[in-house]
Amino acid sequence: MKKIQMVDLQSQYYKIKPDVDNAILSVMNSAMFINGPEVKSFQTELEHYLDSKHVIPCANGTDALQIALMALDLQEGDEVITADFTFAATVEVIELLKLKSVLVDVDYDTFTIDPDKIRAAITSKTRAIIPVHIFGQCANMEEIIKIAKDHNLHIIEDNAQAIGSEFTFSDGTVKKSGTMTKIGTTSFFPSKNLGCYGDGGAIFTDDDELAYKMRGIVNHGMYERYYHDEVGVNSRLDSVQAAVLRKKLPLLDTYNEARKKAADYYDEAFAGHSNILTPKRAQYSTHVFHQYTLRILNGQRNELQKFLTEKEIPAMIYYPVALRKQKAYFQESDDADFVNTDKLLEQVISLPMHTELDEEQLKYITEAVLEFMNK
Ligand SMILES: *Cc1c(COP(=O)(O)O)cnc(C)c1O
């Protein structure tokens, strides 16, 4: 059996190696390393895939969030609501810009931000909401968009983990994750569903003015060469990464399908087990399984992880600590408001999930989990 990895980027690369190697070599030969034609072409192709008017490539998914927030002209101390259960980048950029992060609880079954908790957290200083489409599934955007309309708030969709997933609104409209609101962001970190071979990210918007502004912000606030109209950053997707992404974008749906197939296998193996909850698939969203995350109900999650490690099966705890309890982002809070987050921190375990899992590996993994859980 092939060695089981959390994410197997090497096997994936070998399948497209000649194509990708040629693309990288042609960037080398062109010597157009920054803002070359590959970047522009990738931008256009991603706009087409997402059906988004503007894609602004940048250096990584964290920058994408920061640039999106910078473009909204918020004032120091303005409040931005996001989930307590997510990767730290989301809250990091809010604090970096001297805005105030307001962390709220998530839904127990979907792991995504709880719209009722957003409503309860709104004050006269609230300006924006950052829902995270965590683990590959969209947050409850229909509700969140309603809340934002009622209170005149911006929404930035953090789509770093769910590119390619789709949301179906109650009127039947279907939209790709990251394109449902004014701004969406993503990451092309290697292990993300659409990953390059280094760092990369992008911002999506249909708004011409915002797009113009963000294209300036990523480039030192320059709209005309050497004229700096505002304080910007230096955040670019480099040409080599764009060339890699141009080869991988046409495969994204196939890749997401392979992840879903692995998830189906896991689901079936664990269905009905009294101490294992499989990830819920929401009615309104397709799931692209950036992670496949179980909830272990018998209090033995850490022991299960250890057992799997001994069997050479990697398994990860995403996430072990709530953002509100992290040293850098510590907030006084009432634990009674974060019941779901706190339960999830104790229960979640993510199994290997990538495009290259084969049946032999899936069988070995599920049998090992069940062996431990049925002891
Ligand atoms: C990965 C990730 C980011 C940050 O992306 P980078 O490219 O690593 O900077 C932001 N938000 C979420 C939810 C992520 O998973």
The ligand as an ORCA input file, in Angstrom:
! r2SCAN-3c Opt
* xyz 0 1
  C      -5.438     28.885      4.357
  C      -6.407     29.849      4.894
  C      -6.192     31.236      4.860
  C      -4.886     31.846      4.505
  O      -4.343     31.509      3.304
  P      -2.755     31.628      3.062
  O      -2.615     31.531      1.592
  O      -2.110     30.507      3.793
  O      -2.322     32.968      3.570
  C      -7.202     32.071      5.287
  N      -8.353     31.589      5.745
  C      -8.604     30.265      5.822
  C      -9.915     29.807      6.335
  C      -7.641     29.350      5.411
  O      -7.884     28.045      5.509
*
